[in-house]
């Protein structure tokens, strides 16, 4: 009788509810949970990013989710490496710095790819940050150039479309006699909206820590890569090679430069079907940094470039990712990497151990007298 009563009780208890499954972009007959879908989207974007390092193709930037008046952007390492709007697909060349002879062996290794999906249910966007080592093999040796890359993507149907990309070489800003570096042409999707985002960004442009928490203090109890359903913590990347700030760090340590940044040109828009419906926005532009005098270094001004991603949470725009960098030209970069072995930077050529000059494996033998 006790066994029969126990069976009756168990029969009356409903089974635990299964995770809700919803149709997705794989087709009307395929259903998956929110977690499964977000994990799949994250995996697809990761594959796209890693494969793009090797292909180095012109990015796919055609989408109706970004306003054509602002459009995409691509920032590289050099002072003139800035493309915006239609120039991204019309003039894009290799994303990697230095001018190499055809046939020079190169490779790229990802060291810490970090991807975050937007918190909205549709997952309209995602942003990434990575440390990569760009490797050039010459004279039987491989030189490793450390680079940092951040990017924003729009999810358009069944594909990821690059909104902007920002590649940089970590370098401590120093004042320059003249401001150098290509500037961008300002364009905004809406003037009042652009001013709102600029006000949100303004506290980050000063180094006083008391100004920062209102902008970047987010709940740091989780990381989005641990659970892609959770909102991403803020990540800031400064020009300094060691200048990183994560949402899990002490907010008083968040600092972009040791001085003040004044926003110069700016391109501001959203990712989404309309300004009102969008929950992700972006800012691409130039800054003028004012640096104080330091022992052995005179202060002054320097031109920098920056990209920022914003996400709207509880009707408030928050900075979720930022990247500020100092451009470096090919000659200076090559000298830092190859030192006295450098012969020329266009194309890159170095002196080998036997005194000969580096040549690609596929190059014809040098002319003999």
Secondary structure, 3 states (H helix, E strand, C coil): CHHHHHHHHHHHCCCCCCCCEEEECCEEEEEEEHHHHHHHHHHHHHHHHHHHHHHCCCCCCCCCCCCCCCCCEEECCCCCCEEECCHHHHCCCCCCCCECCCCCCEEEEECCCEEEECCCCCCCEEEEEEEEEEEEEECCEEEEEEEEEEEEEEEECCEEEEEEEEEECCCCCCCCCCCCCCCCCCEECCHHHHHHHHHHHHHHHCCCHHHCHHHHCCCCCCCCCCCCCCCCCCEEECCCCCCEEECCCCHHHCCCCCEEEEEEEEEEEEECCCCCCCCEEEEEEEEEEEECCECCECCEEEEEEEEEEEEEECCEEEEEEEEEECCCCHHHHHHHHHHHHEEEEECEEEECCCCCECCCCCCCCCCCC
